[in-house]
């Protein structure tokens, strides 16, 4: 997971933009529609920074109970 995250963090800033998140999710085997990806990104960007950190991403990907999946 960390390897995929790093590979698609194309600008090397340690976080994912929405387009980078789409590429990571696809690489890890998830198929989301555009609307689903928008919802996932909004859900994961918990600090509203405009990008998703590895911590935010990994908590969601691994099923952390803090993430409210009902919003997707």
C-alpha positions in Angstrom: 0.0 0.0 0.0 2.8 2.4 0.9 4.6 1.6 -2.3 1.5 2.3 -4.5 0.9 5.5 -2.5 4.4 6.7 -3.2 4.4 5.6 -6.8 1.3 7.8 -7.6 2.3 10.7 -5.4 3.6 12.2 -8.6 4.6 15.6 -7.1 6.4 13.9 -4.2 4.6 16.0 -1.5 3.6 13.1 0.6 -0.1 13.3 -0.1 -2.5 12.5 -2.9 -4.6 14.8 -5.0 -7.9 13.6 -6.2 -6.4 12.3 -9.5 -3.5 10.6 -7.7 -6.0 9.0 -5.3 -7.9 7.6 -8.3 -4.7 6.0 -9.7 -3.8 4.5 -6.3 -7.2 3.0 -5.8 -7.2 1.6 -9.3 -3.7 0.1 -8.9 -4.8 -1.5 -5.6 -7.8 -3.1 -7.4 -10.7 -0.8 -6.5 -13.1 0.4 -9.3 -14.9 3.6 -8.4 -17.1 5.8 -10.5 -16.1 9.5 -10.8 -18.8 10.4 -8.3 -17.7 7.7 -5.9 -14.1 9.0 -6.1 -15.3 12.5 -5.3 -17.1 11.2 -2.3 -14.2 9.1 -1.1 -11.8 12.0 -1.5 -14.1 14.3 0.5 -14.4 11.6 3.2 -10.7 11.0 3.4 -9.6 14.6 3.4 -10.5 14.9 7.1 -8.4 18.0 7.7 -9.8 19.7 4.6 -6.3 20.4 3.3 -7.2 19.6 -0.3 -5.1 16.4 -0.4 -5.1 13.0 1.3 -2.1 12.0 3.5 -0.9 8.5 3.7 -2.3 8.3 7.2 -5.8 9.4 6.0 -5.6 7.0 3.1 -4.3 4.0 5.0 -6.9 4.3 7.8 -9.6 4.1 5.2 -8.1 1.4 3.0 -7.5 -0.8 6.1 -11.0 -0.3 7.4 -10.4 2.0 10.4 -13.5 2.4 12.5 -13.1 6.2 12.7 -14.1 6.6 9.0 -17.8 6.8 8.4 -18.3 4.6 5.3 -22.0 5.4 5.2 -21.2 8.6 3.4 -20.1 6.8 0.3 
